Amino acid sequence: MSKKEKSLDELYLKALGESPQKDSKKTRGAHGYSPKEDGDDDDEILTGIPRGVYADAWAMEEEEKGESFSGMDLYEIAPETPAYADKWARKTAREIIKLNPKFKNLTELYEFAKSKGYGNDAEHFGYHLGMQSVGHGVSWSDDARAGHHDDIKLPSTEFYIE
């Protein structure tokens, strides 16, 4: 990690009221959310957050040009998720953790959702977090037991095709 990245991390943690610790499991990169532990599901969740949102925005743009995707899985047919969508996802993930301070990372949030009856994989959970954050009716708790809609706080954000 460069000195600049380290100082940005320290400033970020200070803004959150935390002190930087060398052995902290809660680490953040200079450009957003980036906890990385062996065996965690954060990478898969961070794949799902932008993928669904990007695929939906891409399809809407294409449909305005006359394309039709009736009966197709947009998640599978959309072009590769671009870097700007991944950057958006890291920012959104950072906001999600900020709104849910009892969780140190997305993996803990996912484990919590599973304890509430969520039965899908980590990437699908990321898809739900992303779609719900942009205001779609898709919710992680739709796939869990009823009555858990407010257990996880999510930001209200926007995503646009660049």
C-alpha positions, 0 to 999 in steps of 0.5 A: 500500500502506498503512503497516499493510500495509507493516509487516505485509509487513515483519514477515512477511518478517522472520519468514521471515528475509528483508529487505524490498526495494523491487524484490523480485519476492517480495512478499506482501500483508497477507492472504497470498500475493500475488506479482504479475508481468506474464505469470506464472501465479499468478492462474490457479494461485490460481484453481484452488487454491480452486475444486476444493476448494470445489466438492468440499466444496460437492458433499459438503454438497449430497449430504448433502441428497439431491442427486446430481451423478453424471456432472457436472463439479463444478468447472463446476457449483458456485456461484462460489468465495467470498471465504473460499475465496480467502483460504484459497487464499492462506494455502495458497499461502504455506505451499506456498512456505514448504515449497519455498523454492527457488521464489519464487512459484507460477509457478516451482513450476508451471514446475518441475512442467512440467519434470517432465512435468506437461502441464496448464495453470496453473489445473489445477495449482492444482486439483491443489495444493489437492486434494492439500493437503486430503488427496485422492488427486489429485496434480499428479504423477499427470499427470507422469512417474512418480516425482515425488511428493515433488518438491514439498512441500505442507502438510496443511490443512483446508477447510470450507464457511462 
